[in-house]
Amino acid sequence: MAVLSFRRKVLILGAIIAVLATAYVLGLVFSPARMGRREAETPLLPDFNRDQRDLAAAVELSGEEGSLKLVKKGESWVLPGGAREYPASRSRIDAFFQFLAEMKRTRVVTDNPETWPDFGVGDEARRRIRLLDEAGNILTDIIIGKAATGGGDDYVRLGESNEVVLSNRSFNYYFNVDDKFWSYLRIFPEDLEGQSLMRISVDSEVIFQEDSPGPLDYTLVLDAEQRSLWRVAGQPQLPLDNAEVDLLTNNLTNLEAAEFAAAVDRAEAGLTDPAARILLSTQDDKDFRLLIGGTAGEAQLYVALEEGPYIYKVSEWRLKGILKSVDDLLEEQSQE
């Protein structure tokens, strides 16, 4: 009987513990604080994916350091201004829109307009993001105020609302009014790949501040019989390191500028009599000629495509990756 009594007590205690544990878990899940937080953690822009993202024809950013506007033309985005529009980075804008779609409010801080200045979200606030439709109507007006204590999130108010809310992330990364941040700076066409090249001709007198390769004058071609092998035209016996040539072709086709050179013409940029010409020929008989001109500031040079509409500033370190001597492309054993 004593053993049965002991077992009964153990079972009763186990049942009580299970009930208490269940009550504790349910209390956590359904507590007023947690329920309130769950209710508050909703998308900052609930209709953004369905409506505003497709309707947005312009983005306006304004802040302490100035303002910037992005405009949609067809399926592309541009940076308007001055005598010429420049292409904007679609991938950067897509990432920005995804950021807005995923942004949430963690809690409502106040709905009293008299307290707006305390959080930096009054009508006079400088940090602002606006999305507009084709007619110029405001789809979304996001006023970004002060950062919360500890950083990592911001006080935010939507222009049509009295509520000040706390975001779950900071806007700082995308709140950038520098043209360079939003520009599409890949120089060659987006569909040009290193593996599509079959001929590279280099004629260069470029002198870098350090580690200049010296005068370059050579042509690389794919072997007529072994299409995976590169040769030096006129010197087919030289054993090229195909890995190095593949790296060269990728550096060429993916060449990216630091920024557009909007304030100079081709003569001023030294592109009418360039220091280097690089001809790329593809396996489907397309030619692209890259021109490298004069110095464009600290450790940068002016660059353009011969038939291209834009002049770029390109960092020296990127150009060093495409202005390689034949010796740099040889197999190590041959160099020794």
Disulfide bonds with the S-S distance in Angstrom:
none
